[in-house]
Amino acid sequence: MVARLVIAAPSSGAGKTTVATGLMAAFAGRGLAVSPHKVGPDYIDPGYHALATGRPGRNLDAYMCGTGLIAPLFEHGARGCDLAVVEGVMGLYDGAADQGELASTAQVSKLLKAPVVLVVDASSQSRSVAALVHGFASWDPEVRIGGVILNKVATDRHEHLLREALGESGVPVLGVLRRAPAVATPSRHLGLVPVAERQAAAVAAVAAQAEQVLAGCDMEALLALARSAPELHAEPWVPHGSGAGVPQGGAGGHSAAPGPRTADRPGRRPVVAVAGGAAFTFSYAEHTELLRAAGADVVTFDPLRDETLPEGTSGLVIGGGFPEMYGEQLSANEPLRKAVAELARSGAPVAAECAGLLYLARSLDGHPMCGVLDADARMSERLTLGYRDAVAVSDSVLAPAGARMRGHEFHRTVVEPGAGATAAWGLRQPERRVEGFVQGGVHASYVHTHWAGAPEAAARFVEHCA
């Protein structure tokens, strides 16, 4: 059994990431093997979690993967660990729009049978904190709030008032944190700046977060709370090369048929090149695991630095990230842009999501890109954000026509036109529209997907590579 805690808050901005990352680093510093997890589709926070623990940060997304996969994915990531820390998303009870509790931190805590620690921004309140905590603790009897960490506490007097008020709530105070500029992580248009873009500064920030948590939190009480979680009785998720083996309720409504197991075929394993580096930091660990299980050799390359694709590349995966911050440098790497365009023209499988879509476009904010797609991309003031229920418009390297897949959009860019002659997806909410591009072996779209909920996508992609 893995001891576990869920770190939640009444709303965004209360300090969940600081507290969760600090706890991960502090417990890891005490010699515990700590498994880091993040509720929802966030790619950036898991990078800081990985820095704190030395293990891959993993997402638990009940919308994209289905509720039946949350416990198995958790067990897969936490295998062999002493403790797991799960950072929540938004407010504790906030989830997918118009879907009740689906994909909320509260739902995930119940699926994991994990106690919740509520991080409260106490900067503008005193006695009212007790009413707030009482409301959150009593809203859903199945959610077990085991304690509170008070963040942004101003003075000793302020702390005294808060503790006195919470003494009547029945929820113990497990930590009090003062304002500390050293623990702050810079943000920009899509949230925190990723670790890959500020390695040294990120290491320093995580160390400061650990020191703050050690100084202000009752580590023994937090560990005891984590160890009070009951057994899950869930089998760990296993990446299957065939796309089979998804537990009932775990595929979130996906209906694409599994492809053949390339791993069982004789001959050389196809090489799948996966974009990485500072411009392409958005990726789920399970994607690489599924590609390998399907029979591929996965090699990472950096479009900012590498002038050629990995030797023997027969398929290309370009995930999300921030190419808009590196448009000039990406454009300057003309040899690689030409190599990507040539690979795409050859009909080789290319799967591009969000940042990958921008990179395959003709231009990005006026800078020449790969020119694979007859489209241009630019920054926008409008934020596009939300879960998507998608249906494949046509056959592609990821899915047959008519297959359903759930995904997520999160960007402040626009691609014109928004869809090619053959679109990638038909989206059913929040408004009906077609989106993305399918041409030859290319599948390019703004929609991020989580292949753990649709392992047949990885199997199908590798089969096309072979």
FENLIN-V9714 format. One record per residue. RES is the residue in three letters. OMEGA is omega in radians with two decimals (NA if undefined). Layout:
RES:OMEGA
RES:OMEGA
This chain:
MET:3.13
VAL:3.02
ALA:-3.02
ARG:3.09
LEU:2.96
VAL:3.13
ILE:-3.06
ALA:3.14
ALA:3.07
PRO:-3.11
SER:3.03
SER:3.07
GLY:-3.11
ALA:3.14
GLY:3.14
LYS:-3.05
THR:3.13
THR:-3.11
VAL:-3.11
ALA:-3.12
THR:3.11
GLY:3.09
LEU:3.12
MET:-3.10
ALA:-3.12
ALA:3.12
PHE:3.09
ALA:3.11
GLY:3.09
ARG:3.06
GLY:3.10
LEU:2.99
ALA:-3.01
VAL:3.10
SER:-3.11
PRO:-3.14
HIS:3.13
LYS:3.07
VAL:3.05
GLY:-2.97
PRO:-3.06
ASP:3.09
TYR:-2.95
ILE:-3.14
ASP:3.13
PRO:3.07
GLY:3.08
TYR:3.08
HIS:3.14
ALA:3.10
LEU:-3.10
ALA:-2.99
THR:-3.05
GLY:3.10
ARG:3.13
PRO:3.00
GLY:-3.06
ARG:-3.11
ASN:3.05
LEU:-3.03
ASP:-3.07
ALA:3.10
TYR:-3.05
MET:-3.08
CYS:-3.09
GLY:-3.10
THR:-3.10
GLY:-3.14
LEU:-3.06
ILE:3.14
ALA:3.08
PRO:3.11
LEU:3.08
PHE:-3.13
GLU:3.10
HIS:-3.11
GLY:-3.03
ALA:-3.10
ARG:3.08
GLY:-3.10
CYS:3.09
ASP:-2.99
LEU:3.02
ALA:3.06
VAL:-3.09
VAL:3.07
GLU:-3.14
GLY:3.14
VAL:3.12
MET:3.04
GLY:-3.04
LEU:-3.06
TYR:3.14
ASP:3.13
GLY:3.13
ALA:-3.08
ALA:3.08
ASP:-3.11
GLN:-3.14
GLY:-3.10
GLU:-3.05
LEU:3.08
ALA:3.09
SER:3.05
THR:3.12
ALA:3.14
GLN:-3.13
VAL:3.12
SER:3.12
LYS:3.12
LEU:3.14
LEU:-3.07
LYS:-3.02
ALA:3.04
PRO:-3.08
VAL:2.97
VAL:-3.07
LEU:3.08
VAL:-3.07
VAL:2.99
ASP:-3.05
ALA:-2.97
SER:-3.06
SER:-3.13
GLN:3.03
SER:-3.07
ARG:3.14
SER:-3.13
VAL:-3.13
ALA:3.11
ALA:3.14
LEU:-3.11
VAL:3.10
HIS:3.13
GLY:-3.13
PHE:-3.09
ALA:-3.06
SER:-3.06
TRP:3.14
ASP:-3.09
PRO:-3.13
GLU:3.09
VAL:-3.09
ARG:3.06
ILE:-3.03
GLY:-3.14
GLY:-3.10
VAL:2.92
ILE:-3.13
LEU:-3.08
ASN:3.09
LYS:3.08
VAL:-2.96
ALA:-3.00
THR:3.06
ASP:3.11
ARG:3.09
HIS:3.12
GLU:3.13
HIS:-3.13
LEU:-3.13
LEU:-3.13
ARG:3.13
GLU:3.13
ALA:-3.08
LEU:3.08
GLY:3.13
GLU:-3.03
SER:-3.07
GLY:3.11
VAL:-3.05
PRO:3.02
VAL:-3.09
LEU:3.11
GLY:3.06
VAL:-3.08
LEU:3.07
ARG:3.03
ARG:-3.08
ALA:-3.11
PRO:-3.06
ALA:-3.09
VAL:-3.06
ALA:3.08
THR:-3.09
PRO:3.14
SER:2.99
ARG:-2.88
HIS:3.11
LEU:3.11
GLY:-3.08
LEU:3.03
VAL:-3.07
PRO:3.13
VAL:-3.06
ALA:-3.12
GLU:-3.08
ARG:-2.98
GLN:-3.07
ALA:-3.14
ALA:3.12
ALA:3.10
VAL:3.13
ALA:-3.14
ALA:3.12
VAL:3.09
ALA:3.12
ALA:3.09
GLN:3.11
ALA:3.13
GLU:3.14
GLN:3.14
VAL:3.13
LEU:-3.11
ALA:-2.99
GLY:-3.05
CYS:3.05
ASP:-3.02
MET:-3.14
GLU:3.12
ALA:3.11
LEU:3.13
LEU:3.10
ALA:3.10
LEU:3.13
ALA:-3.10
ARG:3.11
SER:3.12
ALA:-3.13
PRO:3.08
GLU:-3.11
LEU:-3.09
HIS:3.11
ALA:3.07
GLU:3.12
PRO:3.04
TRP:3.12
VAL:3.08
PRO:-3.12
HIS:3.14
GLY:-3.09
SER:-3.03
GLY:3.13
ALA:3.03
GLY:3.09
VAL:-3.14
PRO:3.12
GLN:-3.14
GLY:-3.05
GLY:-3.05
ALA:3.02
GLY:3.09
GLY:-3.13
HIS:-3.07
SER:3.12
ALA:-3.10
ALA:3.11
PRO:3.12
GLY:-3.14
PRO:3.13
ARG:3.12
THR:-3.11
ALA:-3.13
ASP:-3.08
ARG:3.13
PRO:3.07
GLY:-3.07
ARG:3.07
ARG:3.13
PRO:3.11
VAL:3.06
VAL:3.11
ALA:-3.13
VAL:-3.12
ALA:3.11
GLY:-3.11
GLY:-3.02
ALA:-3.07
ALA:-3.06
PHE:-3.02
THR:-3.05
PHE:3.12
SER:3.04
TYR:-3.11
ALA:-3.10
GLU:3.13
HIS:3.13
THR:3.13
GLU:3.13
LEU:3.10
LEU:3.13
ARG:3.12
ALA:3.13
ALA:3.04
GLY:-3.10
ALA:2.87
ASP:-3.07
VAL:-3.14
VAL:-3.14
THR:3.05
PHE:-3.09
ASP:-3.13
PRO:3.07
LEU:-3.00
ARG:-3.04
ASP:-3.11
GLU:3.09
THR:3.01
LEU:3.09
PRO:-3.10
GLU:3.08
GLY:-3.10
THR:3.08
SER:3.07
GLY:-3.02
LEU:3.06
VAL:3.13
ILE:-3.08
GLY:-3.08
GLY:-3.13
GLY:-3.07
PHE:3.10
PRO:3.14
GLU:3.09
MET:-3.05
TYR:-3.06
GLY:-3.10
GLU:-3.13
GLN:3.11
LEU:3.13
SER:-3.10
ALA:3.13
ASN:-3.06
GLU:3.13
PRO:-3.14
LEU:3.11
ARG:3.13
LYS:3.14
ALA:3.11
VAL:3.14
ALA:3.14
GLU:3.11
LEU:3.14
ALA:3.13
ARG:-3.12
SER:-3.12
GLY:3.13
ALA:3.14
PRO:3.08
VAL:3.09
ALA:-3.06
ALA:3.13
GLU:3.01
CYS:3.12
ALA:3.09
GLY:3.06
LEU:3.14
LEU:-3.10
TYR:3.13
LEU:-3.11
ALA:3.11
ARG:-3.13
SER:3.06
LEU:-3.08
ASP:3.09
GLY:3.12
HIS:3.11
PRO:3.05
MET:-3.01
CYS:3.11
GLY:3.10
VAL:-3.12
LEU:3.11
ASP:-3.08
ALA:3.13
ASP:-3.09
ALA:3.11
ARG:3.05
MET:-3.13
SER:3.06
GLU:-3.04
ARG:3.06
LEU:3.02
THR:-2.99
LEU:3.02
GLY:3.05
TYR:-3.13
ARG:3.01
ASP:-2.95
ALA:3.04
VAL:3.14
ALA:-3.11
VAL:-3.10
SER:3.06
ASP:3.09
SER:3.14
VAL:3.13
LEU:-3.03
ALA:3.01
PRO:3.10
ALA:3.11
GLY:3.13
ALA:3.11
ARG:3.07
MET:3.09
ARG:-3.08
GLY:-3.05
HIS:3.03
GLU:3.11
PHE:-3.10
HIS:3.01
ARG:3.08
THR:3.11
VAL:3.02
VAL:-3.12
GLU:-0.07
PRO:-3.11
GLY:3.12
ALA:3.11
GLY:3.10
ALA:2.97
THR:-3.08
ALA:3.10
ALA:-3.04
TRP:2.85
GLY:-3.09
LEU:-3.04
ARG:3.10
GLN:0.09
PRO:3.02
GLU:-3.13
ARG:3.10
ARG:3.00
VAL:-2.96
GLU:3.01
GLY:-2.99
PHE:2.94
VAL:3.09
GLN:-3.05
GLY:3.11
GLY:-3.06
VAL:2.97
HIS:-3.08
ALA:-3.02
SER:3.00
TYR:-2.99
VAL:3.00
HIS:3.10
THR:3.09
HIS:-3.00
TRP:3.06
ALA:3.10
GLY:3.13
ALA:-3.05
PRO:3.09
GLU:3.11
ALA:3.11
ALA:3.13
ALA:-3.13
ARG:-3.13
PHE:-3.12
VAL:3.09
GLU:3.07
HIS:3.10
CYS:-3.09
ALA:NA
